[in-house]
Each structure stands twice: as C-alpha cells, then as structure tokens.
Amino acid sequence: MSVGRETRLSAWIERFAAHFAEEGIPLIGGRILGYLLVCQPVERTAAELSQELEASSGSISTNLKYLVNVGLVTKRTRRGRQAAEYRINEKAWTDFIQRKLNAIASVQTLTEDGMRLLSGDPERSMRLRTVDHIYGWLSEELPALWERRPAAPK
C-alpha cells in the first residue's frame, strides 16, 4: 500500500475511534476496532496492535479484554504460537446494534414509569413527556426498520 493511502487510513481509524468514543467505547478500543476492520492479514497479536497503533501494551491489553467481553473482537490461540491473535467479529455488529435498540426501548419504559409517578402533576411531567414522546416514536418505528435491514455481504 502506498504511504499516502496508509496515512489516510490512519486518519480514518482516528475518526472511527472518535465516533465510537461518543458511543462509550474507549478511544484506544475504537482504534483497535478501526484497525482490525482494515488490516491485512485480518488477525493481529496484542504486540502487533501496540506497535501499529503506537499505544502501550497495557492499554491495548485492557481494551482487547473489553472488546472481547462485549463480543466485537474474538481471541484465538494456536498451538505452537505463544501469542493470542485477535480479529474483528463481523457477526457481532448485529448484536451490538440490537443492544442499542433495546436500550432505546428501555428509556421509554423508564419515562413511562416516571410519568405514572407524576400523574396529576402536568407541570412537573412536561419535560418527561417530551422525552417519552421521542423515545416512544423511536420504539415504534425502529423495529420495522430493523426487520428490513439487508443481509450481510458475503
């Protein structure tokens, strides 16, 4: 790959990481995800990730444990090779998004409970009704959208 392309990929990995930092994934975890999505070969050891991402081995190790625990990365060991290898778990992204959709539905449950507690007090419940309204709409609309999602590419 050309140096220019690698520089652009590095910038893309940073943008990817920054996006997922807003989603609650640590910045280094997002860098690992972004890198594993585009690296060749597809598997990397923790030491290789540390070198490629210019991050400490402790930070890489901590974030790999997190990403393996949430299912976005898989860990594989091979006989004859000391270091474990990590790769992106492409199938887990559907579950990741499904958990986000479930979280939206759970917010509406919370707002409904709050509104019941504040029944008879419309002034205090106004802000809660506003939040409930948007989450209610999302809870109704997103399942149909999710069912229409395209199949994963092969």
C-alpha positions, 0 to 999 in steps of 0.5 A, a space after each residue: 500500500 502506498 504511504 499516502 493511502 496508509 496515512 489516510 487510513 490512519 486518519 480514518 481509524 482516528 475518526 472511527 475511534 472518535 465516533 465510537 468514543 461518543 458511543 462509550 467505547 474507549 478511544 484506544 478500543 475504537 482504534 483497535 476496532 478501526 484497525 482490525 476492520 482494515 488490516 491485512 492479514 485480518 488477525 493481529 497479536 496484542 504486540 502487533 496492535 501496540 506497535 501499529 497503533 503506537 499505544 502501550 501494551 497495557 492499554 491495548 491489553 485492557 481494551 482487547 479484554 473489553 472488546 472481547 467481553 462485549 463480543 466485537 473482537 474474538 481471541 484465538 490461540 494456536 498451538 505452537 504460537 505463544 501469542 493470542 491473535 485477535 480479529 474483528 467479529 463481523 457477526 457481532 455488529 448485529 448484536 451490538 446494534 440490537 443492544 442499542 435498540 433495546 436500550 432505546 426501548 428501555 428509556 421509554 419504559 423508564 419515562 413511562 414509569 416516571 410519568 405514572 409517578 407524576 400523574 396529576 402533576 402536568 407541570 412537573 411531567 412536561 419535560 418527561 413527556 417530551 422525552 417519552 414522546 421521542 423515545 416512544 416514536 423511536 420504539 415504534 418505528 425502529 423495529 420495522 426498520 430493523 426487520 428490513 435491514 439487508 443481509 450481510 455481504 458475503 
